Amino acid sequence: MSDRPVPSTEGLLGKSRFVQANGLRHHLLEYGPKDATPVLILPGITSPAPTWEFVARELADDYRVFTADIRGRGLSDTPPSGYTLPDYAADAAGVIEALGLDRPIVLGHSMGARIATALGALHPDSAGALVIVDPPLTGPGRPPYSISEETFVTSIRQARAGATAEDMRPYFPTWDDEHLELRAKWLATCDENAVAQTHRLFHTEDFFEYWRRLSGPVVFIYGEQSPAVTAEGAEEVAEALPTAAIIKVPDAGHMIPWDNLDGFFAAVKPELARLAAERATAS
C-alpha cells in the first residue's frame, strides 16, 4: 500500500479514465476526438499524466491522446515491486488492450521512452509506431544517470510537505510558475519506492538490449544539450538501429517540451503526421 496523496483532477482538460491491466488499476487522461489516430503518451520517472497536459491538449487537435499515470505515480496503483522494464511494458500492452486501441502510436519521454522501447521489443503486436524522446541511455558499464536517487526522493518529500513553485524552482530554474505549481502538486503522488527502484534499474537494465530489437517505424528525438543523450549517445543510437529517424531539438536539455516547446512540436508534429498517414495506409 502507499500513503500517496490523491489530488483532484478538477480543472484538467483531459477526461479521467481508469482501466484494469496487468493486475493493476491504471489511470489515464484522454483528449481529442474518438475517431482520430490514437497516441499513447508514457511520461518520465516523476511526471504523472497531468504534467503533460500542455502537450496533450495541443496534439489533441489532430489525435486521440491518452496520457498515462505509470504505476506508482499519479492515480495509478502502487505495488511494492514490479518496476522493471518488462513489468512496465506489460502494463502498457495491457492498457492498450483494455482501452481497445489498435496499435496506437506510442510516445515516451525519459523513463517512458525506455518503457516504449521495451514495449516495442517485447510486445510488438501491441504498439504501432514509436516516438522515443530522450531516454536515459544508461545500463551496465555506462555512466550513471545525471540526476541522483537522493535528489528525486528529496523532491518528492518536499512536495509531500507542501512545496510551492519556488521550492521547485531550484530543480527547474527556467520553468514558469504554472508548470512548477503543477509539478509540485503531482510530484507528491510519486511513490518513493517506485522511483528509487526505477532509478536503480536505470543502471542495471540495458536500453540497447531492447532498442536493437525494434522492427517497426521508430523516431528518436533528443535534446541538443541533454545529459541523458549526448552527441556520442545519439551516434550509438543511430548505429544500433539504422532504420530509426533521429532528430535533434536545439536549445533543449533532457526536459525537451519544457525547455523548447516550439522546437519539440517542430520535431514531433511532422513525424506524427507521417506515422499516422502510414498507419492509415496500412490498415
Secondary structure as GFF3:
##gff-version 3
##sequence-region A 1 283
A	DSSP	beta_strand	15	21	.	.	.	ID=ss1
A	DSSP	beta_strand	24	31	.	.	.	ID=ss2
A	DSSP	beta_strand	38	42	.	.	.	ID=ss3
A	DSSP	three_ten_helix	49	52	.	.	.	ID=ss4
A	DSSP	alpha_helix	53	59	.	.	.	ID=ss5
A	DSSP	beta_strand	64	68	.	.	.	ID=ss6
A	DSSP	alpha_helix	85	99	.	.	.	ID=ss7
A	DSSP	beta_strand	105	109	.	.	.	ID=ss8
A	DSSP	alpha_helix	111	122	.	.	.	ID=ss9
A	DSSP	beta_strand	130	133	.	.	.	ID=ss10
A	DSSP	alpha_helix	149	160	.	.	.	ID=ss11
A	DSSP	alpha_helix	165	168	.	.	.	ID=ss12
A	DSSP	alpha_helix	177	187	.	.	.	ID=ss13
A	DSSP	alpha_helix	192	202	.	.	.	ID=ss14
A	DSSP	alpha_helix	207	211	.	.	.	ID=ss15
A	DSSP	beta_strand	218	223	.	.	.	ID=ss16
A	DSSP	alpha_helix	231	240	.	.	.	ID=ss17
A	DSSP	beta_strand	245	249	.	.	.	ID=ss18
A	DSSP	alpha_helix	256	259	.	.	.	ID=ss19
A	DSSP	alpha_helix	261	282	.	.	.	ID=ss20
###
